[in-house]
Amino acid sequence: MQSISISEAAANQIRHVLAERGSGLGLRVAVKPSGCSGYSYVLEIADEARDDEIAFEERGVKVLVDREALAILDGTEVDYVNEGLNRFFRFNNPNVTDECGCGESFSV
């Protein structure tokens, strides 16, 4: 069975964003063709689930993923990290075979 996992740090950040926004169902994660390596991650707050999405719930939050993107994202852990002054969602995706030098895109 395909899956996406959510770290505690990511769950806390998703909860924070939803609370600050005042509404929302969860985090929508998608991929799109982009960059020099092939794909990039696309994030947005989901207000409702779409018919072509699968919802993964862990630690009290939901991550919604398009069924077609799930093949690329299967086994990925969604994390949230602080590196110096930067804070961002990180995707620990076991399917990635290469990343571009700037870290904006990846291939599988």
ZIPE-V634424 format. One record per residue. RES is the residue in three letters. SS is DSSP state (hx for helix, st for strand, lp for the rest). D_LAST is the distance of its C-alpha to the last C-alpha in whole Angstrom. Layout:
RES:SS:D_LAST  RES:SS:D_LAST
This chain:
MET:lp:19  GLN:lp:16  SER:lp:17  ILE:st:16  SER:st:19  ILE:st:21  SER:lp:22  GLU:hx:26  ALA:hx:26  ALA:hx:23  ALA:hx:26  ASN:hx:29  GLN:hx:27  ILE:hx:26  ARG:hx:30  HIS:hx:31  VAL:hx:30  LEU:hx:31  ALA:hx:34  GLU:hx:35  ARG:hx:34  GLY:lp:36  SER:lp:34  GLY:lp:30  LEU:lp:29  GLY:st:26  LEU:st:22  ARG:st:20  VAL:st:17  ALA:st:14  VAL:st:12  LYS:st:13  PRO:st:12  SER:st:13  GLY:lp:13  CYS:lp:13  SER:lp:9  GLY:st:8  TYR:st:8  SER:st:11  TYR:st:13  VAL:st:16  LEU:st:19  GLU:st:22  ILE:st:25  ALA:st:26  ASP:lp:29  GLU:lp:29  ALA:lp:26  ARG:lp:25  ASP:lp:25  ASP:lp:22  GLU:st:21  ILE:st:21  ALA:st:22  PHE:st:22  GLU:st:25  GLU:st:25  ARG:lp:28  GLY:lp:30  VAL:st:27  LYS:st:25  VAL:st:21  LEU:st:20  VAL:st:17  ASP:st:17  ARG:hx:16  GLU:hx:14  ALA:hx:12  LEU:hx:12  ALA:hx:10  ILE:hx:7  LEU:hx:10  ASP:lp:11  GLY:lp:13  THR:st:12  GLU:st:16  VAL:st:17  ASP:st:19  TYR:st:22  VAL:st:23  ASN:st:26  GLU:st:25  GLY:lp:29  LEU:lp:29  ASN:st:26  ARG:st:25  PHE:st:22  PHE:st:19  ARG:st:16  PHE:st:13  ASN:st:13  ASN:lp:9  PRO:lp:9  ASN:lp:6  VAL:lp:5  THR:lp:5  ASP:st:7  GLU:st:9  CYS:lp:12  GLY:lp:15  CYS:lp:17  GLY:lp:14  GLU:lp:14  SER:lp:10  PHE:st:7  SER:st:4  VAL:lp:0
